[in-house]
């Protein structure tokens, strides 16, 4: 006589966005992000985006297994909503630009130069 299979369970979260960061790249790089350059990309993004930990956070920044890209002096990250785009983030990259390139919106405005470049407009230097 066989046992009846256990029923599936569901655990709810408040996550609106999920960012996956390669653990292997992060370990090889050993920091390189944040104001002092001493944090991993995962920790720096969590702090910059005000992402909490666990299921009650609006945004989850999670370490993931290797994406098999393995760049030098960079870390691979991906927004789970756009899995077709793996972002290779060089060490010391501006977290504001990382946020914009991952397609995350936390209510902050884009820098004018970055917004122009993304729309295909050549930024023009003006002096007063």
Order of alpha helices (4+ residues) and beta strands (2+ residues): beta-alpha-alpha-beta-beta-beta-alpha-alpha
